[in-house]
């Protein structure tokens, strides 16, 4: 513990001259320390990792910390689905280094518990983990998972405006438009700060969502041009442009419900693309991504729309079904376990007992704070 404490102090006051020596000491400590012993001082260990990540970000050397932080997480985790405050640092370094795959070994596991780190956990690390995780999945075009991560960040209980929540909400809108073509309603348990403060501060993104519902690329393009500075300042220009591309794809998908065959030229006119070549590029990309099932006759430039060839009777599909069923069984068992833990929690029992006393006849008068007078 003394070594850990000294390392934190040294790293917090490090200078460029002695940084490499301190980095080597921290590297050796993280890789060789005993996990069971470190868990007795998880708060100091986490602080050391935060200082390491911060220093590497300042020196623009994020790649050097990815492996170390992944080792650090495994040292203090009690089980793989436990979230630590180091997870957020790990995801941040992966994003800055543009090396995303190391983060997936943690992001792909659904969180079921939070490491208290000596009975303390800053909500900032929780929000940043899901915000950075959403950014990782967005970069990998796993939009469904990204939307879930942004939603968790937005719907976290809060009494004040969080900058992380606001940025997550902006990206939530953009990813939802790319994925579904509309913005789903947030759950009822979402904090009121989202509707009161965060939504008004995200008006350029709400304008884009409103324009998207018209299915008119010109309307979307007009909003993009109007708020181009806002999207650039928020580092969301790329995502915003992808919304326009996704609208073209959604409009092409609508044509598959109306036509069996269609020329590339006619398709370009109906979807408002620049010409036949751009229409062909969209069709080929959508076929590759299995967004549509079609074939192109290069002789006459006709597109033939086909039915989904998946019959859901292959061994691969059965395997996938079994995996999904196993996940739901595990989720059900976890919910039962959590229900049992809540039922025996002293705070929960005390609260239930208090409510029962309040519901008894005459309890309101007996517990009243109003003054009484004697005659």
C-alpha positions in Angstrom: 0.0 0.0 0.0 2.9 2.3 0.7 4.3 1.8 -2.8 0.9 2.6 -4.2 0.6 5.8 -2.2 4.0 7.0 -3.2 3.4 6.2 -6.8 0.2 8.4 -6.8 2.1 11.2 -5.2 5.1 11.0 -7.5 2.9 10.8 -10.6 0.8 13.8 -9.6 3.9 16.0 -9.4 5.8 14.4 -12.3 7.9 16.6 -14.6 9.0 16.0 -18.2 12.5 15.2 -17.0 11.5 12.3 -14.7 8.3 11.2 -16.5 9.8 8.1 -18.3 11.3 6.8 -15.0 7.9 7.2 -13.3 6.1 5.6 -16.2 8.4 2.6 -16.0 7.7 2.2 -12.2 4.0 2.4 -12.7 4.1 0.0 -15.6 6.0 -2.5 -13.5 3.7 -2.0 -10.5 0.5 -2.6 -12.5 1.7 -5.6 -14.4 3.3 -7.3 -11.3 1.1 -6.3 -8.4 -1.1 -8.8 -6.6 -4.8 -8.3 -7.4 -6.0 -9.5 -4.0 -3.8 -7.0 -2.2 -4.7 -4.1 -4.5 -8.4 -4.7 -3.9 -7.8 -3.4 -0.3 -7.0 0.0 -1.7 -8.9 0.1 -5.0 -9.5 3.9 -4.6 -5.7 4.7 -4.6 -5.1 2.1 -7.4 -7.9 3.7 -9.5 -6.4 7.2 -8.8 -3.1 6.1 -10.1 -4.7 4.8 -13.3 -6.5 8.1 -13.7 -3.3 10.0 -13.4 -1.6 7.7 -15.9 -4.4 8.1 -18.4 -4.4 11.9 -18.0 -0.7 12.2 -18.4 -0.7 10.1 -21.6 -3.6 12.2 -23.0 -1.7 15.4 -22.3 1.4 13.9 -24.0 -0.6 12.6 -27.0 0.6 9.1 -26.3 -2.7 7.2 -25.6 -1.5 3.9 -27.2 1.0 3.4 -24.3 -1.7 3.1 -21.7 -4.2 0.7 -23.4 -2.5 -2.5 -22.4 -1.7 -1.2 -18.9 -5.2 -0.1 -18.1 -6.7 -3.4 -19.4 -4.4 -5.2 -17.0 -5.3 -2.8 -14.2 -9.0 -3.5 -14.7 -8.5 -7.2 -14.5 -6.5 -6.7 -11.3 -9.4 -5.2 -9.3 -12.4 -6.7 -11.0 -14.2 -9.4 -8.9 -15.9 -10.7 -12.1 -15.9 -9.7 -15.8 -19.3 -7.9 -15.6 -18.2 -5.5 -12.9 -17.7 -1.9 -13.9 -14.7 0.0 -12.4 -13.8 3.7 -12.8 -10.8 2.7 -14.9 -13.1 1.5 -17.7 -13.8 5.0 -18.8 -10.1 5.8 -19.0 -9.5 2.7 -21.1 -12.2 3.7 -23.6 -10.9 7.2 -23.8 -7.4 6.0 -24.7 -8.7 3.6 -27.3 -10.7 6.4 -29.0 -7.7 8.8 -29.0 -5.4 6.1 -30.3 -8.0 5.1 -32.9 -7.4 1.5 -31.7 -10.9 0.4 -30.8 -10.8 -3.4 -30.6 -9.1 -3.6 -27.1 -12.1 -1.8 -25.6 -14.5 -4.3 -27.0 -13.4 -7.0 -24.5 -15.0 -4.8 -21.8 -17.8 -3.1 -23.8 -19.3 -6.3 -25.1 -20.0 -7.5 -21.6 -23.2 -6.2 -20.0 -22.6 -4.6 -16.7 -24.3 -6.2 -13.7 -22.3 -4.6 -10.8 -20.2 -1.5 -10.0 -16.9 -1.6 -8.0 -17.4 0.6 -5.0 -13.7 1.4 -4.6 -13.8 1.8 -0.8 -17.5 2.7 -0.8 -17.0 5.5 -3.3 -17.8 5.7 -7.0 -18.0 9.0 -8.9 -20.9 9.1 -11.3 -18.7 10.9 -13.8 -16.8 7.7 -14.6 -20.1 5.9 -15.1 -21.4 8.5 -17.6 -18.0 8.6 -19.4 -17.9 4.9 -19.7 -21.2 4.7 -21.5 -20.5 7.9 -23.5 -17.1 6.7 -24.7 -18.5 3.2 -25.3 -21.2 4.7 -27.5 -18.6 6.5 -29.5 -16.6 3.3 -29.9 -19.6 1.4 -31.2 -20.5 4.3 -33.5 -17.1 4.3 -35.0 -17.4 0.6 -35.6 -20.9 1.2 -37.1 -22.6 -1.0 -34.5 -25.3 1.6 -34.2 -27.8 -0.5 -32.2 -25.3 -1.1 -29.4 -24.1 2.6 -29.6 -27.7 3.8 -29.2 -28.1 1.7 -26.1 -24.9 3.1 -24.5 -26.0 6.7 -25.2 -29.4 6.0 -23.8 -27.9 4.7 -20.6 -25.8 7.9 -20.3 -28.9 10.1 -20.9 -31.3 8.3 -18.6 -28.9 8.2 -15.6 -30.6 9.8 -12.6 -29.4 13.4 -12.3 -30.5 16.6 -10.5 -28.3 18.9 -12.5 -27.2 19.4 -16.1 -24.3 17.2 -17.1 -22.1 18.1 -20.1 -21.6 14.4 -20.7 -25.3 13.7 -20.8 -25.9 16.6 -23.2 -23.2 15.4 -25.6 -24.6 11.9 -25.4 -28.1 13.2 -26.2 -26.8 14.9 -29.4 -25.1 11.7 -30.6 -28.2 9.7 -29.5 -30.3 11.8 -32.0 -27.8 11.3 -34.8 -27.4 7.6 -34.3 -31.1 7.1 -34.0 -31.7 8.8 -37.3 -29.1 6.7 -39.0 -30.5 3.5 -37.5 -34.2 4.0 -37.4 -34.9 7.2 -39.4 -36.5 8.7 -36.3 -35.7 9.5 -32.7 -37.4 7.1 -30.2 -39.0 8.5 -27.1 -36.9 8.3 -24.0 -38.0 6.0 -21.1 -40.4 7.5 -18.5 -37.7 7.3 -15.8 -35.5 9.8 -17.6 -34.6 12.7 -15.4 -36.5 16.0 -15.9 -33.2 17.8 -16.6 -33.2 16.2 -20.0 -36.5 17.8 -21.1 -36.0 21.1 -19.2 -32.4 21.9 -20.1 -30.7 19.4 -22.4 -33.3 19.4 -25.1 -33.4 23.2 -25.6 -29.6 23.2 -25.7 -29.7 20.6 -28.5 -32.1 22.5 -30.9 -29.9 22.1 -34.0 -30.1 18.3 -33.6 -33.8 18.4 -33.0 -34.2 20.5 -36.2 -32.3 17.8 -38.1 -34.6 15.1 -36.7 -37.7 17.2 -37.7 -36.3 17.7 -41.3 -35.6 14.0 -41.5 -39.2 13.0 -41.0 -40.1 14.8 -44.3 -38.1 12.2 -46.3 -36.9 15.1 -48.4 -33.0 15.2 -48.8 -33.2 19.0 -49.6 -34.8 19.7 -46.2 -32.1 17.7 -44.4 -29.4 19.4 -46.5 -30.7 22.8 -45.6 -30.6 22.1 -41.9 -27.1 20.7 -42.2 -25.9 23.9 -44.0 -27.7 26.1 -41.5 -26.1 24.5 -38.4 -22.8 23.5 -40.0 -20.8 25.4 -37.4 -22.6 23.8 -34.5 -22.0 20.3 -35.8 -18.4 21.1 -36.4 -17.9 22.5 -32.9 -19.4 19.4 -31.4 -17.3 17.2 -33.6 -20.4 15.6 -35.0 -20.0 16.7 -38.7 -19.3 13.2 -39.9 -22.3 11.7 -38.1 -24.6 14.5 -39.3 -23.6 13.8 -42.9 -24.2 10.1 -42.4 -27.8 11.1 -41.6 -28.3 12.4 -45.1 -26.8 9.2 -46.6 -29.1 7.1 -44.4 -32.1 9.1 -45.7 -31.2 8.1 -49.3 -31.0 4.5 -48.2 -34.3 4.7 -46.4 -35.9 6.1 -49.5 -34.4 3.4 -51.6 -35.8 0.8 -49.2 -39.3 2.3 -49.6 -39.0 1.8 -53.4 -38.5 -2.0 -52.8 -42.0 -2.1 -51.4 -43.5 -0.5 -54.5 -41.4 -1.8 -57.4 -40.1 -5.2 -58.5 -37.8 -3.7 -61.1 -36.6 -0.2 -61.6 -33.9 1.5 -63.8 -30.9 3.1 -62.1 -31.8 6.4 -63.8 -35.4 6.4 -62.6 -34.2 5.4 -59.1 -31.8 8.4 -59.0 -34.6 10.7 -60.0 -37.0 9.4 -57.4 -34.5 9.4 -54.6 -32.9 12.7 -55.7 -29.4 11.3 -56.3 -27.0 13.0 -58.7 -27.2 10.3 -61.3 -27.1 6.7 -62.3 -23.5 6.2 -61.0 -24.4 7.4 -57.5 -27.5 5.3 -57.5 -25.5 2.2 -58.4 -23.0 2.9 -55.7 -25.8 3.1 -53.1 -27.4 -0.1 -54.3 -24.2 -2.1 -54.2 -23.3 -0.8 -50.7 -26.8 -1.7 -49.5 -26.6 -5.2 -51.0 -23.3 -5.7 -49.3 -24.7 -4.6 -45.9 -27.9 -6.7 -46.5 -30.1 -3.7 -46.2 -31.8 -4.8 -49.4 -31.7 -7.9 -51.6 -31.4 -7.0 -55.3 -29.4 -7.6 -58.4 -28.3 -5.1 -61.1 -28.4 -6.0 -64.9 -25.4 -4.0 -66.3 -26.7 -4.3 -69.9 -29.9 -2.3 -69.5 -29.2 -0.8 -66.1 -32.2 -2.3 -64.4 -32.4 -3.2 -60.7 -34.3 -6.3 -59.7 -35.5 -6.4 -56.1 -35.5 -9.8 -54.5 -37.0 -11.4 -51.3 -34.9 -12.1 -48.3 -33.3 -15.5 -48.9 -33.0 -16.2 -45.2 -35.4 -19.1 -44.3 -34.3 -19.2 -40.6 -33.8 -23.0 -40.7 -30.0 -23.2 -41.0 -27.7 -24.6 -38.2 -26.2 -21.1 -37.8 -29.6 -19.6 -37.2 -30.4 -22.3 -34.6 -27.1 -21.7 -32.9 -27.8 -17.9 -32.7 -31.3 -18.7 -31.3 -29.7 -20.9 -28.6 -27.3 -18.1 -27.7 -30.1 -15.6 -27.4 -32.1 -17.9 -25.2 -29.1 -18.5 -23.0 -28.7 -14.8 -22.6 -32.3 -14.3 -21.5 -32.1 -17.2 -19.1 -29.0 -15.7 -17.5 -30.8 -12.3 -17.4 -33.8 -13.9 -15.6 -31.5 -15.5 -13.0 -29.7 -12.2 -12.4 -33.1 -10.4 -11.9 -34.1 -13.0 -9.4 -30.8 -12.6 -7.5 -31.2 -8.8 -7.5 -34.8 -9.1 -6.3 -33.6 -11.3 -3.4 -30.8 -8.9 -2.5 -33.3 -6.0 -2.4 -35.7 -7.9 -0.3 -33.2 -8.3 2.5 -31.6 -4.9 2.2 -31.9 -3.0 5.5 -32.7 0.3 3.9 -35.4 -1.3 1.8 -36.9 -3.1 4.8 -36.8 0.1 6.9 -38.5 2.1 4.1 -41.3 -0.6 3.7 -41.8 -0.7 7.5 -42.2 3.1 7.6 -44.8 3.1 4.8 -46.8 0.4 6.6 -46.8 2.5 9.8 -48.0 5.5 7.8 -50.8 3.5 6.3 -52.2 2.4 9.7 -55.3 4.3 11.0 -54.4 7.2 13.2 -50.8 7.1 12.3 -51.0 10.5 10.5 -52.2 12.3 13.6 -49.7 10.5 15.8 -46.8 11.4 13.6 -48.1 14.9 12.8 -45.6 17.8 13.3 -48.5 20.2 13.9 -48.4 21.8 17.4 -51.0 20.7 20.0 -52.6 22.7 22.7 -54.0 21.8 26.1 -57.3 23.3 27.4 
